[in-house]
C-alpha cells in the first residue's frame, strides 16, 4: 500500500488507518469484537500493507489498547515498522482528575496507555476533545513534556472548532501535526474552516467515520446499525440523496458502495488517511481497493451535488 507523509512531517503512514475502536471486551456495544474475532481483521490489514493504527485510552474501558498492543506485537517484528496513535481526554476512572486535559491527567494517562499498549512510546498522541475547563496553555505544555520525555513522537488533535485549533497551535511549544475530524460525504462542514486551515498549516487530516457510521456503505441491516443511537443524532433523512448517489455510482462501477465513499474521501484535498473501522475482513478489502479507485471530476460532482448543510457536529 502507498505510504504518504503525515502533513509536513517526515513520518510516513499508510493511506488507510485502521481504527481499533471496534475491538475490546470492556465496552457495552454488541458489535465490539474480542481478540480472537479481531485477529483475522488486523491480519488482513497488515497483509495488505496497512501500517497506521489508531486507538484511545477510553475505548472498551482500556481493553481496546491492551488488545491493540498484543495484536500489533504479533504481526510486526519491529516496533519501528508500524505507526501507533492513541488519544486522551475521556474518563478512565471515577476520580475528578481521571478525565480532561489537565497536566495531572495527561501525564498519568500517557503512562497508563503505554502500559496497556506494552510499548515505550506512541507515534501520535492526540487530544480526543477540547477541554473547556483547562487552559490550553497548560494542555499544550504538558503534551510537549510527553514528547520531550520520549513517550510520544508527534502530537495530534480531534474534533474542535477551527479557532480552537488555531489557538492551540499559537501557544504550543510543540504544535499538532494531525487533525482527526468528523468528515465524510454526508458531513462536510469541515470543508468550511478546519480543512483549509490544516492545508495552510501543513497539518495532516485523518478523518474518522469515513462511512458515516456505516450509512454510506449499508446494503442491509447490521448489528451496529441496530444498536447505534448516536447515528440517529448525526445523520437524517436529508442525507438519503447522498447515500442514493453513492449507491448509484457503485452500481455503475460494479463495486461496493463503501469503496466509492472511501475513494471520494481519499481523493479529497488535505486528507492523508481515513480512519477505517472494520468488523469483518471484507471491510479491509474495501478500504484497500478504494486507495486505487479513481473517481473522475464528474463522479465527484455527482456525489457532492445532493449535499445539504448540517449543524456543526462533534
C-alpha positions as CSV (number, residue, x, y, z in Angstrom):
1,X,0.0,0.0,0.0
2,X,1.1,3.6,-0.7
3,X,2.8,5.3,2.3
4,X,2.5,9.0,2.5
5,X,3.8,11.8,4.8
6,X,1.6,12.9,7.6
7,X,1.2,16.6,6.9
8,X,4.6,18.3,6.6
9,X,6.3,15.8,9.0
10,X,8.8,13.2,7.9
11,X,6.5,10.5,9.3
12,X,5.1,8.1,6.7
13,X,1.8,6.4,7.2
14,X,-0.3,4.0,5.1
15,X,-3.1,5.6,3.0
16,X,-5.6,3.8,5.2
17,X,-5.5,3.9,9.0
18,X,-7.2,1.0,10.8
19,X,-9.3,2.3,13.7
20,X,-9.3,0.0,16.7
21,X,-12.5,1.2,18.4
22,X,-14.4,-1.9,17.3
23,X,-12.0,-4.2,19.3
24,X,-12.1,-4.8,23.1
25,X,-14.1,-6.6,25.8
26,X,-14.8,-3.8,28.3
27,X,-17.4,-1.9,26.4
28,X,-21.2,-2.3,26.1
29,X,-21.5,-2.3,22.3
30,X,-22.8,-5.5,20.8
31,X,-20.6,-5.1,17.8
32,X,-17.4,-4.9,19.7
33,X,-15.1,-7.8,18.9
34,X,-12.8,-9.8,21.3
35,X,-9.2,-10.6,20.4
36,X,-10.0,-13.9,18.6
37,X,-12.5,-12.2,16.3
38,X,-10.3,-9.1,15.8
39,X,-7.2,-11.0,14.9
40,X,-8.1,-12.0,11.3
41,X,-9.2,-8.5,10.6
42,X,-6.0,-7.0,11.8
43,X,-4.0,-9.7,10.0
44,X,-5.8,-8.8,6.7
45,X,-4.9,-5.2,7.2
46,X,-1.3,-5.9,7.9
47,X,-1.0,-8.3,4.9
48,X,-2.5,-5.5,2.7
49,X,0.2,-3.0,3.8
50,X,-1.6,-1.0,6.5
51,X,0.9,0.3,9.0
52,X,-1.1,3.0,10.7
53,X,-3.4,2.1,13.7
54,X,-5.5,4.4,15.9
55,X,-7.0,3.7,19.3
56,X,-7.8,5.6,22.5
57,X,-7.5,5.1,26.2
58,X,-11.3,5.2,26.7
59,X,-12.1,2.5,24.1
60,X,-13.7,-0.5,25.8
61,X,-12.5,0.7,29.2
62,X,-8.9,0.3,28.3
63,X,-9.1,-3.2,26.8
64,X,-9.0,-1.7,23.3
65,X,-5.4,-0.5,23.9
66,X,-4.5,-3.8,25.5
67,X,-5.8,-5.8,22.5
68,X,-4.2,-3.4,20.1
69,X,-0.8,-3.8,21.7
70,X,-1.0,-7.6,21.7
71,X,-2.1,-7.9,18.1
72,X,0.5,-5.4,16.7
73,X,3.3,-7.2,18.5
74,X,2.1,-10.4,17.0
75,X,2.1,-9.1,13.4
76,X,5.1,-6.8,13.3
77,X,8.6,-8.0,14.1
78,X,9.8,-4.5,15.0
79,X,8.1,-1.6,16.8
80,X,9.6,0.7,14.1
81,X,7.5,-1.0,11.4
82,X,4.1,0.5,12.4
83,X,2.7,3.8,13.4
84,X,0.6,3.8,16.6
85,X,-1.8,6.5,17.7
86,X,-3.9,6.8,20.8
87,X,-5.9,9.6,22.5
88,X,-6.6,11.2,25.8
89,X,-9.5,13.2,27.3
90,X,-12.4,10.9,28.2
91,X,-12.9,9.4,31.7
92,X,-10.7,6.4,32.5
93,X,-11.7,6.2,36.2
94,X,-14.1,7.5,38.8
95,X,-12.0,10.4,40.2
96,X,-12.3,14.1,39.2
97,X,-8.8,14.0,37.8
98,X,-9.4,10.8,35.7
99,X,-10.5,12.8,32.7
100,X,-9.9,16.0,30.8
101,X,-6.7,17.7,29.6
102,X,-5.1,18.9,32.8
103,X,-1.4,18.4,33.3
104,X,-2.1,15.9,36.0
105,X,-4.4,13.7,33.9
106,X,-2.3,13.9,30.7
107,X,0.9,12.7,32.4
108,X,-0.9,9.9,34.2
109,X,-2.8,8.9,31.1
110,X,0.2,8.6,28.8
111,X,1.9,6.2,31.3
112,X,-1.3,4.2,31.6
113,X,-1.7,4.0,27.8
114,X,1.9,2.8,27.4
115,X,1.4,0.1,30.0
116,X,-1.7,-1.2,28.3
117,X,-0.1,-1.0,24.8
118,X,3.1,-2.6,26.1
119,X,5.2,-0.1,24.3
120,X,7.8,2.6,25.2
121,X,6.2,5.2,23.1
122,X,3.3,6.1,20.8
123,X,3.9,7.7,17.5
124,X,0.9,10.1,17.6
125,X,-0.6,11.3,20.9
126,X,-3.9,13.1,20.3
127,X,-6.3,15.0,22.5
128,X,-9.7,13.4,21.9
129,X,-11.8,16.5,22.5
130,X,-11.3,20.1,23.6
131,X,-11.4,20.7,27.4
132,X,-13.2,23.9,28.3
133,X,-12.1,23.6,32.0
134,X,-8.3,23.6,31.4
135,X,-6.3,26.4,29.9
136,X,-5.0,25.4,26.5
137,X,-1.5,26.6,27.6
138,X,-1.4,24.1,30.4
139,X,-2.5,21.3,28.0
140,X,0.0,22.1,25.3
141,X,2.9,22.4,27.7
142,X,2.0,19.0,29.3
143,X,1.8,17.4,25.8
144,X,5.2,18.9,24.9
145,X,6.6,17.3,28.0
146,X,5.2,14.0,26.9
147,X,7.2,14.4,23.6
148,X,10.3,15.6,25.4
149,X,10.2,12.5,27.7
150,X,10.2,10.3,24.6
151,X,6.8,8.9,25.3
152,X,5.3,10.3,22.1
153,X,6.9,11.2,18.8
154,X,4.2,13.6,17.5
155,X,1.0,15.3,18.7
156,X,-2.5,15.5,17.2
157,X,-6.0,16.7,17.9
158,X,-9.5,15.7,17.2
159,X,-12.9,17.4,16.8
160,X,-12.8,21.0,17.7
161,X,-13.6,24.4,16.2
162,X,-11.0,25.9,13.8
163,X,-10.5,28.8,16.1
164,X,-9.7,26.5,19.0
165,X,-7.2,24.6,16.9
166,X,-5.6,27.8,15.7
167,X,-5.3,29.0,19.4
168,X,-3.7,25.7,20.4
169,X,-1.2,25.9,17.6
170,X,-0.3,29.5,18.5
171,X,0.6,28.7,22.1
172,X,2.1,25.3,21.6
173,X,5.8,24.6,22.4
174,X,5.3,21.6,20.1
175,X,2.4,22.0,17.7
176,X,-0.1,19.4,16.5
177,X,0.8,17.7,13.2
178,X,-2.6,15.9,12.6
179,X,-6.3,16.6,12.9
180,X,-8.7,13.7,13.4
181,X,-12.0,15.1,12.5
182,X,-15.5,14.1,11.5
183,X,-15.6,14.2,7.7
184,X,-17.4,12.1,5.1
185,X,-19.8,12.6,2.1
186,X,-22.8,13.3,4.4
187,X,-21.0,15.6,6.8
188,X,-18.7,18.1,5.0
189,X,-18.9,21.1,7.3
190,X,-15.1,20.7,8.0
191,X,-14.5,22.0,4.5
192,X,-15.6,25.5,5.6
193,X,-12.7,26.3,8.0
194,X,-10.9,23.3,9.5
195,X,-9.6,21.6,6.4
196,X,-8.4,24.9,4.7
197,X,-6.6,25.7,8.0
198,X,-4.9,22.3,8.0
199,X,-3.9,22.6,4.4
200,X,-2.4,26.0,5.0
201,X,-0.6,24.9,8.1
202,X,0.7,21.6,6.8
203,X,-1.4,19.5,9.2
204,X,-2.4,16.0,8.1
205,X,-6.1,15.3,8.1
206,X,-7.1,11.8,9.3
207,X,-10.9,11.7,9.3
208,X,-12.9,9.4,11.4
209,X,-16.3,7.9,10.5
210,X,-15.4,7.9,6.7
211,X,-18.5,5.9,6.0
212,X,-20.8,7.8,8.3
213,X,-21.0,5.0,10.9
214,X,-21.9,2.6,8.0
215,X,-24.6,4.7,6.5
216,X,-22.8,5.2,3.2
217,X,-21.9,1.5,2.9
218,X,-25.0,-0.2,4.2
219,X,-26.8,-2.6,1.9
220,X,-28.8,-4.3,4.6
221,X,-29.3,-4.5,8.4
222,X,-26.3,-4.8,10.6
223,X,-25.7,-5.3,14.3
224,X,-24.2,-1.9,14.7
225,X,-27.0,-0.1,12.8
226,X,-29.5,-1.6,15.1
227,X,-27.6,-0.7,18.3
228,X,-26.1,2.7,17.4
229,X,-28.4,5.5,18.6
230,X,-25.6,8.1,18.0
231,X,-26.0,7.7,14.3
232,X,-29.6,8.9,14.5
233,X,-28.4,12.1,16.1
234,X,-25.7,12.7,13.5
235,X,-27.5,11.9,10.2
236,X,-31.1,12.1,9.0
237,X,-33.5,12.0,6.1
238,X,-31.8,14.9,4.3
239,X,-28.7,12.6,3.8
240,X,-30.6,10.0,1.8
241,X,-30.0,11.6,-1.5
242,X,-26.2,11.5,-0.9
243,X,-26.5,7.8,0.0
244,X,-28.5,7.1,-3.1
245,X,-25.9,8.9,-5.3
246,X,-23.1,6.7,-3.8
247,X,-25.1,3.5,-4.4
248,X,-26.0,4.5,-8.0
249,X,-22.3,5.2,-8.9
250,X,-21.3,2.0,-7.1
251,X,-23.7,0.0,-9.3
252,X,-22.4,1.6,-12.4
253,X,-18.8,0.8,-11.4
254,X,-19.7,-2.6,-10.1
255,X,-18.1,-2.1,-6.8
256,X,-19.4,-1.9,-3.2
257,X,-20.7,1.5,-2.1
258,X,-18.1,1.6,0.6
259,X,-15.3,1.8,-2.0
260,X,-17.0,4.8,-3.7
261,X,-17.4,6.7,-0.4
262,X,-13.8,5.9,0.7
263,X,-12.4,6.8,-2.7
264,X,-14.1,10.2,-2.6
265,X,-12.6,10.9,0.8
266,X,-9.1,9.6,-0.1
267,X,-9.1,11.9,-3.1
268,X,-10.3,15.0,-1.1
269,X,-7.9,17.9,-0.6
270,X,-5.9,17.7,2.6
271,X,-6.8,14.1,3.5
272,X,-3.9,11.9,4.5
273,X,-5.6,8.7,5.6
274,X,-9.2,8.0,6.6
275,X,-9.6,6.0,9.8
276,X,-11.4,2.9,8.8
277,X,-13.4,0.9,11.3
278,X,-13.8,-2.8,10.5
279,X,-15.7,-5.7,12.0
280,X,-15.2,-8.0,9.0
281,X,-12.2,-8.8,6.8
282,X,-14.1,-7.6,3.7
283,X,-14.2,-4.1,5.3
284,X,-10.4,-4.1,5.0
285,X,-10.7,-5.2,1.4
286,X,-13.0,-2.3,0.6
287,X,-10.6,0.2,2.1
288,X,-7.6,-1.2,0.3
289,X,-9.4,-1.3,-3.0
290,X,-10.6,2.3,-2.5
291,X,-7.0,3.6,-2.5
292,X,-6.6,2.6,-6.2
293,X,-10.2,3.6,-7.2
294,X,-10.0,6.8,-9.2
295,X,-13.1,9.0,-9.4
296,X,-13.4,11.4,-12.2
297,X,-14.3,15.1,-11.6
298,X,-17.8,14.3,-12.9
299,X,-18.1,11.4,-10.5
300,X,-17.1,13.6,-7.6
301,X,-19.6,16.3,-8.7
302,X,-22.4,13.7,-8.8
303,X,-21.6,12.5,-5.3
304,X,-21.3,16.1,-3.9
305,X,-24.3,17.7,-5.5
306,X,-27.1,16.4,-3.2
307,X,-25.3,17.6,0.0
308,X,-27.3,19.6,2.4
309,X,-25.5,21.7,5.1
310,X,-25.6,20.3,8.7
311,X,-25.5,21.8,12.1
312,X,-21.9,21.6,13.3
313,X,-21.5,18.2,14.9
314,X,-18.9,16.8,17.4
